[in-house]
Amino acid sequence: MNSQVNDLVASPLRRKEKEMPEVYLVSVHVRDLLNVRRLPARLTVRQTAALLNCGEHDIPVLVSHRLLTPLGNPPPCAQKYFSPLEVLELAGDPERMGKICNVLYRHWQDKNAARSKKVHNRKGSEVGNGESRSKRLRGG
């Protein structure tokens, strides 16, 4: 056997950092989903998010903008299932994926802007009358 290879395998700490390849880890459920021979007849939100390479929290946004349609007519609080055929077609269409990206960008931009506006308003109301916070706390 090759002793150099055995030494490298036996002691990975000796490897230089620049020699080690970059490793991109995916979660176990995503790996398992991508390795199946045939997708299930209906996909959960988690599986749909994995196939579209987005977060589970992004799926309700896509449904509300009618870019993704759940199977059947589920009530608002029910578990949503999606057609694997529709999801794969969506993932394979660059124009529709571009729309998805734009909708998600806009959604999170608006949400973050609203949150920062709320924080700024809260800070503004504390200092609204020109007194410092320490004076107000002391009662002076």
PyMOL commands that set and color helices and strands:
alter all, ss='L'
color gray80, all
select helices_A, chain A and resi 3-10+12-14+17-19+28-34+45-52+56-64+84-92+94-126+133-138
alter helices_A, ss='H'
color red, helices_A
deselect
rebuild
show_as cartoon
